[in-house]
Amino acid sequence: MKNQKILSKFLSNLLILLTILLISTKWTIAQEVEDESEFDYIEGSEKGPSRWGELHKEWAACKNGRMQSPIDLSNHRVRIVSKLGKLKKNYKPQNATIKNRGHDIQVKWEGDAGSININGTDYFLHQAHWHSPSEHTINGRRYDVELHLVHESQKINGKSKIAVIGILYKFGRPDSILIKLSKYIKALVDTEAEMSIGVINPSKIKFGGKKYYRYKGSLTVPPCTEGVIWTINKRIRRVSRAQVKLLREAVHDHAEKNARPLQLLNRREIQLYDPKKKE
């Protein structure tokens, strides 16, 4: 009888602990949904982009939000500024894993991989993933790939802020980071496994150029959380057709083209940092 009471108390405490861990994990980085089976990218589908905001109440921003991403970065909408300053990056090598999330390929750093600084706030790098074709467009042009580097600030009063750097690519010579990752991506084709890939240095991801767009938007997958600071590199990088084909083949069929449709600007300001231009 005594042993049964001890076991019962142990199981009760274990359940409480697991509940706490589940809640704390759920709210980390107000994150993108990991379970891709709950949504897809097929227009007209019951789980497609136009229906995301109706699938769960927590995803309402996907339908009702006023600051949604992606958007078109058109010249006539952009205000050129020089005060933003050069993007401050302080990345460092760190162990990482790669995962096929079904709707994209994600590289996630396991420890402190460094940060960027925006308006005096440090945003720490957590993960990177690819969309093909690009989600953001420039003057109506959609490019072949868009890489997102997702960062999160330290929590204040239990809340953190998200900043994402977007890099656009068009067909050309192979991208150096994808060259390094290709053997791992091939091993993940049509699976949702996760594997360690050793040390990855985010500084090896090439940006090129100093100009960038800046605006306030949202995550581009459910729950479409708003308040995300977007920085889109203006220089277009290169990626090979074979690399894009591999990214598309690895994910599930509905996500071979995993770009959310463009969202309304709703009078938001888009800034373009150009150090050579006077405001």
C-alpha positions as CSV (number, residue, x, y, z in Angstrom):
1,M,0.0,0.0,0.0
2,K,2.8,2.4,0.9
3,N,4.6,1.6,-2.3
4,Q,1.5,2.4,-4.3
5,K,1.1,5.8,-2.6
6,I,4.8,6.6,-3.4
7,L,4.3,5.5,-7.0
8,S,1.1,7.5,-7.3
9,K,2.8,10.6,-5.9
10,F,5.8,10.1,-8.3
11,L,3.6,9.8,-11.3
12,S,1.6,12.9,-10.3
13,N,4.8,15.0,-9.9
14,L,6.1,13.7,-13.2
15,L,2.8,14.7,-14.9
16,I,3.1,18.2,-13.5
17,L,6.7,18.5,-14.7
18,L,5.9,17.3,-18.2
19,T,3.0,19.8,-18.3
20,I,5.4,22.7,-17.4
21,L,7.9,21.6,-20.0
22,L,5.2,21.4,-22.6
23,I,3.9,24.9,-21.9
24,S,7.4,26.4,-21.8
25,T,8.3,24.7,-25.1
26,K,5.1,25.9,-26.8
27,W,5.8,29.5,-26.2
28,T,9.5,29.5,-27.1
29,I,10.0,32.2,-29.9
30,A,6.2,32.3,-30.7
31,Q,7.3,29.8,-33.2
32,E,6.3,28.6,-36.6
33,V,4.2,25.5,-36.5
34,E,6.3,22.4,-36.7
35,D,3.5,19.9,-37.6
36,E,3.1,20.6,-41.3
37,S,0.2,18.1,-41.6
38,E,-2.1,20.8,-40.3
39,F,-1.6,23.1,-43.3
40,D,-0.4,23.1,-46.9
41,Y,0.5,25.4,-49.7
42,I,-2.1,24.3,-52.3
43,E,-4.4,27.1,-53.4
44,G,-8.0,26.1,-53.0
45,S,-7.2,23.4,-50.6
46,E,-9.1,23.1,-47.3
47,K,-5.7,23.6,-45.6
48,G,-4.3,26.1,-48.1
49,P,-3.0,29.6,-47.4
50,S,-6.4,31.3,-47.8
51,R,-7.8,29.0,-45.1
52,W,-4.9,29.1,-42.6
53,G,-6.6,31.7,-40.4
54,E,-9.8,29.5,-40.1
55,L,-8.1,26.2,-39.1
56,H,-7.2,27.1,-35.5
57,K,-8.2,30.1,-33.4
58,E,-4.5,30.6,-32.5
59,W,-3.9,31.2,-36.3
60,A,-6.5,34.0,-36.7
61,A,-3.8,36.5,-37.5
62,C,-3.2,34.6,-40.8
63,K,-6.7,35.9,-41.9
64,N,-7.3,39.0,-39.8
65,G,-3.8,40.4,-39.3
66,R,-2.9,43.9,-40.7
67,M,0.8,43.4,-40.7
68,Q,1.2,40.1,-42.6
69,S,4.2,38.8,-44.6
70,P,5.4,38.4,-47.3
71,I,4.9,41.6,-49.3
72,D,6.1,43.2,-52.6
73,L,9.0,45.5,-52.2
74,S,8.1,48.0,-54.9
75,N,10.2,51.1,-55.6
76,H,7.2,53.4,-55.4
77,R,6.5,52.2,-51.9
78,V,10.0,52.4,-50.5
79,R,11.5,55.3,-48.5
80,I,15.3,55.5,-48.8
81,V,17.1,56.1,-45.5
82,S,20.7,56.2,-44.4
83,K,20.2,56.4,-40.7
84,L,19.5,52.6,-40.3
85,G,23.2,51.9,-40.6
86,K,25.0,48.8,-41.7
87,L,23.5,45.5,-40.5
88,K,25.4,44.5,-37.4
89,K,26.0,40.8,-37.4
90,N,28.0,38.9,-34.8
91,Y,27.7,35.2,-35.8
92,K,29.9,32.4,-34.6
93,P,30.3,28.6,-35.3
94,Q,28.0,26.3,-33.4
95,N,26.8,22.7,-33.6
96,A,23.7,22.4,-35.7
97,T,21.0,19.9,-36.8
98,I,19.1,19.6,-40.0
99,K,15.5,18.6,-40.2
100,N,13.0,18.0,-43.0
101,R,9.9,19.6,-41.5
102,G,7.7,18.4,-44.4
103,H,7.0,22.0,-45.5
104,D,10.7,23.0,-45.6
105,I,14.3,22.1,-44.8
106,Q,15.5,23.7,-41.5
107,V,19.0,24.1,-40.0
108,K,18.8,24.7,-36.3
109,W,21.7,25.8,-34.1
110,E,22.0,23.9,-30.8
111,G,23.7,26.7,-28.8
112,D,24.7,30.3,-29.1
113,A,25.4,30.9,-32.8
114,G,25.7,34.7,-32.3
115,S,23.3,37.5,-33.0
116,I,22.3,40.6,-35.0
117,N,21.7,44.0,-33.4
118,I,18.7,46.1,-34.4
119,N,18.1,49.5,-32.8
120,G,20.2,48.5,-29.8
121,T,18.5,45.1,-29.2
122,D,20.4,41.8,-29.8
123,Y,18.5,39.1,-31.6
124,F,20.0,35.7,-31.3
125,L,20.1,33.3,-34.3
126,H,18.1,30.1,-33.8
127,Q,17.4,28.6,-37.2
128,A,17.4,28.9,-41.0
129,H,15.1,27.5,-43.6
130,W,14.4,27.8,-47.4
131,H,11.3,28.7,-49.5
132,S,11.1,28.1,-53.2
133,P,10.1,30.2,-55.0
134,S,10.8,33.3,-53.0
135,E,8.1,34.7,-50.8
136,H,9.0,38.4,-51.0
137,T,9.0,40.0,-54.4
138,I,10.9,43.1,-55.6
139,N,8.9,45.3,-58.1
140,G,6.7,42.3,-58.7
141,R,9.5,39.9,-59.5
142,R,9.5,36.6,-57.7
143,Y,12.9,34.9,-57.4
144,D,13.8,31.2,-57.2
145,V,14.7,30.8,-53.5
146,E,14.4,32.7,-50.3
147,L,16.5,31.9,-47.2
148,H,15.1,33.0,-43.8
149,L,17.4,33.4,-40.8
150,V,15.2,33.5,-37.7
151,H,16.4,35.4,-34.6
152,E,14.8,36.0,-31.2
153,S,15.5,38.6,-28.5
154,Q,15.8,37.8,-24.8
155,K,12.5,37.7,-23.0
156,I,11.3,40.8,-21.2
157,N,8.2,40.2,-19.0
158,G,7.9,36.8,-20.5
159,K,7.9,38.0,-24.1
160,S,10.5,38.1,-26.8
161,K,10.7,39.7,-30.2
162,I,11.5,38.1,-33.5
163,A,13.7,39.4,-36.3
164,V,14.1,37.6,-39.7
165,I,16.7,38.2,-42.3
166,G,15.7,37.2,-45.8
167,I,18.1,36.5,-48.7
168,L,16.8,36.1,-52.2
169,Y,18.4,33.9,-54.9
170,K,18.1,33.5,-58.7
171,F,19.5,30.7,-60.8
172,G,23.2,30.7,-61.4
173,R,26.3,29.2,-59.8
174,P,25.8,26.9,-56.8
175,D,25.3,28.4,-53.3
176,S,28.2,27.5,-51.0
177,I,26.1,26.7,-47.9
178,L,23.8,24.4,-49.9
179,I,26.9,22.7,-51.3
180,K,27.9,21.8,-47.8
181,L,24.4,20.7,-46.8
182,S,23.4,18.8,-50.0
183,K,24.5,15.3,-48.7
184,Y,22.3,15.7,-45.6
185,I,19.4,17.0,-47.6
186,K,19.6,14.0,-49.9
187,A,19.4,11.7,-46.9
188,L,16.3,13.5,-45.7
189,V,14.3,13.2,-48.9
190,D,10.7,12.1,-48.1
191,T,11.4,11.7,-44.4
192,E,10.8,13.9,-41.4
193,A,14.0,12.8,-39.6
194,E,16.5,15.1,-37.9
195,M,20.3,14.6,-37.9
196,S,23.3,16.3,-36.5
197,I,25.5,18.0,-39.1
198,G,28.4,19.2,-36.8
199,V,29.6,22.8,-36.6
200,I,28.0,25.3,-39.0
201,N,29.3,28.8,-39.2
202,P,26.5,31.3,-40.0
203,S,29.1,33.8,-41.1
204,K,29.6,31.6,-44.2
205,I,26.2,32.5,-45.4
206,K,26.9,35.2,-48.0
207,F,24.9,38.4,-47.9
208,G,26.8,40.7,-50.3
209,G,26.3,44.4,-50.5
210,K,25.2,46.8,-47.7
211,K,21.7,47.7,-48.9
212,Y,18.6,46.1,-47.3
213,Y,14.9,46.6,-47.0
214,R,13.3,46.9,-43.5
215,Y,9.7,46.7,-42.6
216,K,7.4,45.3,-39.8
217,G,5.5,42.1,-40.7
218,S,4.8,38.6,-39.5
219,L,5.8,34.9,-39.7
220,T,5.0,33.6,-43.1
221,V,3.6,30.2,-41.8
222,P,1.0,29.6,-39.1
223,P,0.4,31.1,-36.6
224,C,1.4,34.1,-38.7
225,T,2.6,36.0,-35.5
226,E,2.9,39.7,-36.1
227,G,5.5,42.2,-34.9
228,V,8.4,40.5,-36.8
229,I,11.2,42.8,-37.9
230,W,12.0,41.9,-41.5
231,T,15.4,42.7,-43.1
232,I,15.5,41.7,-46.8
233,N,19.0,41.8,-48.4
234,K,18.8,43.9,-51.6
235,R,21.5,42.0,-53.4
236,I,20.3,38.9,-55.2
237,R,22.5,35.9,-54.6
238,R,22.9,32.8,-56.8
239,V,21.7,29.2,-56.5
240,S,21.9,26.3,-59.0
241,R,18.9,24.7,-60.5
242,A,20.1,21.3,-59.1
243,Q,20.1,22.8,-55.6
244,V,16.6,24.2,-55.9
245,K,15.4,20.8,-57.3
246,L,16.8,19.0,-54.3
247,L,15.1,21.4,-51.9
248,R,11.8,20.8,-53.6
249,E,12.2,17.0,-53.9
250,A,13.1,16.6,-50.2
251,V,9.9,18.1,-48.8
252,H,6.3,16.8,-49.2
253,D,4.5,17.1,-52.5
254,H,2.2,19.9,-51.3
255,A,5.3,22.0,-50.4
256,E,7.4,21.7,-53.5
257,K,6.4,25.3,-54.0
258,N,6.3,26.5,-50.4
259,A,5.8,30.3,-50.8
260,R,2.9,32.0,-49.1
261,P,1.0,34.4,-51.4
262,L,1.7,38.1,-51.1
263,Q,-0.1,40.0,-48.4
264,L,-1.6,43.5,-48.3
265,L,0.8,46.3,-47.3
266,N,-1.9,48.2,-45.3
267,R,0.0,51.5,-45.4
268,R,3.1,50.1,-43.7
269,E,6.3,51.9,-44.3
270,I,9.1,50.1,-46.2
271,Q,12.6,51.5,-45.7
272,L,15.6,50.9,-47.9
273,Y,18.9,51.4,-46.3
274,D,21.3,53.0,-48.8
275,P,24.5,54.6,-47.3
276,K,25.2,56.6,-50.4
277,K,21.8,58.3,-50.6
278,K,20.9,61.4,-48.7
279,E,17.5,61.6,-47.1
